[in-house]
Amino acid sequence: MHIGGGATHVSGADAYGEALTASGGSGSLGIALGGAILPNLIVFGNLFGSGVSKPTVTIAGLGSGTSNSSVAVSGIGPGVAYYFEPINLYLSGTLAAMHVEIDDVNRHPLYQSKTGVGGQVMVGKEWWISQNWGLGAAVEFVAASMKDNNNSNITWTSTGFSLLFSATYN
């Protein structure tokens, strides 16, 4: 499990084909479930996402300031992690089906993507606090590319970087 914060950037186009970007400080949340297949090598299924409330929006290269909209980027897919022992440092990666949505102030979708492809990479360090629980910190990088839900000529891209608190049950 992880929770933290960082920055998320989404870019695509509006209904008129003008370049649109939305970015800002974001929260990140994720949960993975899996198990060891070899010593220090873990495979897992991962569900993760990040969200920006009141992002800074730019349309056609012109800053329109902070909007009352929100941005959500989510992913689900298989992953693998390797723990470097004895220091309990890990590197993990997930290949994911990704989705992005930009909503108005009333949570109605303004822009949505079809399911696209993306990934998540994490590097972290954990300390065992009991025989089964480890707590730690990590950095996360997420990138994705998705076609627009209504116009397949528009491609949405997303990148995100977060600092995380992590918890692992073994």
Buried (B, 14 or more C-beta within 10 A) or exposed (E): EBBBBBBBBBBBBBEEEEEBBBBBEBBBBBEBEBEEEEEEEBBBEBBBBBBBBBBBBBBEEEEEEEBEBBBBBBBBBBBBBBBEEEEBBBBBBBBBBBBBBBBEEEEEEBBBBBBBBBBBBBEBBBEEEEEEEBEBBBBBBBBBBBBBBEEEEBBBBBBBBBEBBBBBEE
